[in-house]
Amino acid sequence: MKKYDVIVIGAGPAGGACASQCAKSGLKVAMLEDFGFGGTCSLRGCDPKKILAEAAGVVAQAQGLMGKGLENCPTINWEDLARFRDSFLRGKKEKSQKAYQDLGIDTYNGQAQFVDQYQVKAGSDKLESKYFVLATGIKPVSLDIPGEENISSSDDFLALDRLPKRICFIGGGFISFEFASIAARAGAQVCIVHRSDRVLRQFDHELSAKLAQALADAGVDIHLNRPLISVTRDKGNLMVKAGKNDHELIINADMVVHGAGRVPNVDKLNLNMTGISVSSRGVEVDKYLQCKGNSRFFAVGDVADTPFALTPTGDMEGRTAAANIIKPQSMACEHTGTPRVVYTAPPLCAVGLLEEEARKANTKIRIIHEDIAGWFSWANAGQKFAECKIIIDEDNDLIAGAHILGMGADEMANLFAMAIRLRLSVNKLRDVLWAYPTKGYYFRYMLG
Ligand SMILES: Cc1cc2nc3c(=O)[nH]c(=O)nc-3n(C[C@H](O)[C@H](O)[C@H](O)COP(=O)(O)OP(=O)(O)OC[C@H]3O[C@@H](n4cnc5c(N)ncnc54)[C@H](O)[C@@H]3O)c2cc1C
């Protein structure tokens, strides 16, 4: 039986950040991982997705300038793109595992399962620890429909070596939107089937609706208010049935992809002896990320019931938990100004509060809501879809929320994230000099 100060389960950005900080401070640390060191983001999430999205973005940008000086729009050679994607993934798990070992961390490959509240086993190894950190991420929710086995995962889409001709994405969240944007620009016939009339719930609803128009303009069919009924297979053809009562829709596809929500990845851990509680939103934690019900446990990243499931927040939560392991209750978790981006073409971002959240807060707000497609930095790129909504907290002269749809919104998200997190006043921000003609230059005009 090996004994540790800290055992971290899950080697994604959250677990990795926590384990590294603990090891650097001299604690004896072990990490357990059952898929690959690096986790979802680098192996089957953000990074492979962005490689595909980058090519799709170039096609979309070229499309914007067709007939305005450009001819012969580029096309995507998916097999080449897949090879380029793979060149980033090759050896990544091993490199990442080695980097943890170089910090003095013991690494174990295998599925972790608790034996009791002090011991965990991974394969044939049994380990004991003073503290446990749960960083096991989230996984696709079961859709519980006939033919669920015919639905592919986001991992399958990101690993495609050949692009199917007809792809149907289930769910109107960021994964479906981003993948639909990629597949449509790569030449597939694409649709999204969503159960309600509101897509992208964590983003501004008006800008999300505009993004849906932009994707429709790129050839994506978006079917709203169509709950999924079944997915049946007849040889190579998949038949998706969705809708209610007499409003049934039938879609034929070569691939159907799950983009319909994710749940905490805890069912294999055997947590029932540990005393901690888990809801559908994640492992319940206090502001120090210590688990309710057992103070020897921490939860970080996507698996924790914290506001966002993103790489930067996972990393921040991992570092926060480490600080609280090293010195109890020394650092509270702070999510103010978290930037969220949908990497479609055009991208959509949200930073800080949504309009409905800001309206509930007890301060006077002012909203600057503009169609910015005609502003020079979007017009000169031939962009048809660009809009911003900035929410100002007038009582405190601060930006409460920033929402931008349009080319460059992903990078502008960082400017707003800095302004919101560092509580830079609107008055001070007006004094900044911005490079012209960049998209960032329009930051000050977005403040009204
Ligand atoms: C398709 C896709 C695209 C995304 N794009 C973005 C993006 O552009 N930007 C962004 O910020 N975020 C993005 N995300 C989200 C981002 O990947 C996650 O927020 C981030 O990876 C969370 O880190 P984590 O450490 O909490 O969990 P993960 O990275 O999911 O790591 C958890 C690890 O725990 C392991 N594990 C689970 N159970 C066990 C067990 N019992 N024993 C041992 N190991 C276990 C898993 O195999 C996994 O490797 C995307 C996610 C997906 C799926």
PDBQT file of the ligand as one rigid body, heavy atoms in Angstrom, charges set to zero:
ROOT
HETATM    1  C1  LIG A 501     -15.683  18.732 -27.983  1.00  0.00    +0.000 C 
HETATM    2  C2  LIG A 501     -15.267  19.639 -26.876  1.00  0.00    +0.000 A 
HETATM    3  C3  LIG A 501     -14.751  20.891 -27.160  1.00  0.00    +0.000 A 
HETATM    4  C4  LIG A 501     -14.366  21.735 -26.134  1.00  0.00    +0.000 A 
HETATM    5  N1  LIG A 501     -13.860  22.967 -26.439  1.00  0.00    +0.000 NA
HETATM    6  C5  LIG A 501     -13.479  23.818 -25.456  1.00  0.00    +0.000 A 
HETATM    7  C6  LIG A 501     -12.905  25.086 -25.758  1.00  0.00    +0.000 A 
HETATM    8  O1  LIG A 501     -12.770  25.454 -26.907  1.00  0.00    +0.000 OA
HETATM    9  N2  LIG A 501     -12.516  25.856 -24.720  1.00  0.00    +0.000 N 
HETATM   10  C7  LIG A 501     -12.659  25.476 -23.412  1.00  0.00    +0.000 A 
HETATM   11  O2  LIG A 501     -12.275  26.231 -22.513  1.00  0.00    +0.000 OA
HETATM   12  N3  LIG A 501     -13.209  24.284 -23.100  1.00  0.00    +0.000 NA
HETATM   13  C8  LIG A 501     -13.607  23.449 -24.097  1.00  0.00    +0.000 A 
HETATM   14  N4  LIG A 501     -14.114  22.215 -23.783  1.00  0.00    +0.000 N 
HETATM   15  C9  LIG A 501     -14.242  21.856 -22.361  1.00  0.00    +0.000 C 
HETATM   16  C10 LIG A 501     -12.885  21.444 -21.809  1.00  0.00    +0.000 C 
HETATM   17  O3  LIG A 501     -12.353  20.379 -22.553  1.00  0.00    +0.000 OA
HETATM   18  C11 LIG A 501     -13.073  21.027 -20.365  1.00  0.00    +0.000 C 
HETATM   19  O4  LIG A 501     -13.677  22.093 -19.662  1.00  0.00    +0.000 OA
HETATM   20  C12 LIG A 501     -11.755  20.690 -19.695  1.00  0.00    +0.000 C 
HETATM   21  O5  LIG A 501     -11.100  19.635 -20.341  1.00  0.00    +0.000 OA
HETATM   22  C13 LIG A 501     -12.080  20.289 -18.257  1.00  0.00    +0.000 C 
HETATM   23  O6  LIG A 501     -10.966  19.826 -17.597  1.00  0.00    +0.000 OA
HETATM   24  P1  LIG A 501     -11.092  18.763 -16.410  1.00  0.00    +0.000 P 
HETATM   25  O7  LIG A 501      -9.699  18.573 -15.968  1.00  0.00    +0.000 OA
HETATM   26  O8  LIG A 501     -12.127  19.204 -15.466  1.00  0.00    +0.000 OA
HETATM   27  O9  LIG A 501     -11.679  17.433 -17.083  1.00  0.00    +0.000 OA
HETATM   28  P2  LIG A 501     -11.158  16.561 -18.298  1.00  0.00    +0.000 P 
HETATM   29  O10 LIG A 501     -10.246  17.335 -19.177  1.00  0.00    +0.000 OA
HETATM   30  O11 LIG A 501     -12.379  15.992 -18.917  1.00  0.00    +0.000 OA
HETATM   31  O12 LIG A 501     -10.299  15.419 -17.620  1.00  0.00    +0.000 OA
HETATM   32  C14 LIG A 501     -10.858  14.466 -16.818  1.00  0.00    +0.000 C 
HETATM   33  C15 LIG A 501     -10.052  13.185 -16.955  1.00  0.00    +0.000 C 
HETATM   34  O13 LIG A 501     -10.451  12.274 -15.938  1.00  0.00    +0.000 OA
HETATM   35  C16 LIG A 501     -10.375  10.970 -16.462  1.00  0.00    +0.000 C 
HETATM   36  N5  LIG A 501     -11.206  10.091 -15.640  1.00  0.00    +0.000 N 
HETATM   37  C17 LIG A 501     -12.567  10.076 -15.511  1.00  0.00    +0.000 A 
HETATM   38  N6  LIG A 501     -12.960   9.128 -14.639  1.00  0.00    +0.000 NA
HETATM   39  C18 LIG A 501     -11.835   8.513 -14.199  1.00  0.00    +0.000 A 
HETATM   40  C19 LIG A 501     -11.587   7.458 -13.277  1.00  0.00    +0.000 A 
HETATM   41  N7  LIG A 501     -12.580   6.847 -12.633  1.00  0.00    +0.000 N 
HETATM   42  N8  LIG A 501     -10.298   7.076 -13.090  1.00  0.00    +0.000 NA
HETATM   43  C20 LIG A 501      -9.270   7.681 -13.728  1.00  0.00    +0.000 A 
HETATM   44  N9  LIG A 501      -9.463   8.701 -14.590  1.00  0.00    +0.000 NA
HETATM   45  C21 LIG A 501     -10.714   9.124 -14.820  1.00  0.00    +0.000 A 
HETATM   46  C22 LIG A 501     -10.899  11.138 -17.881  1.00  0.00    +0.000 C 
HETATM   47  O14 LIG A 501     -10.484  10.096 -18.739  1.00  0.00    +0.000 OA
HETATM   48  C23 LIG A 501     -10.293  12.480 -18.275  1.00  0.00    +0.000 C 
HETATM   49  O15 LIG A 501      -9.082  12.327 -18.982  1.00  0.00    +0.000 OA
HETATM   50  C24 LIG A 501     -14.495  21.321 -24.787  1.00  0.00    +0.000 A 
HETATM   51  C25 LIG A 501     -15.002  20.058 -24.483  1.00  0.00    +0.000 A 
HETATM   52  C26 LIG A 501     -15.389  19.215 -25.521  1.00  0.00    +0.000 A 
HETATM   53  C27 LIG A 501     -15.927  17.861 -25.190  1.00  0.00    +0.000 C 
ENDROOT
TORSDOF 0
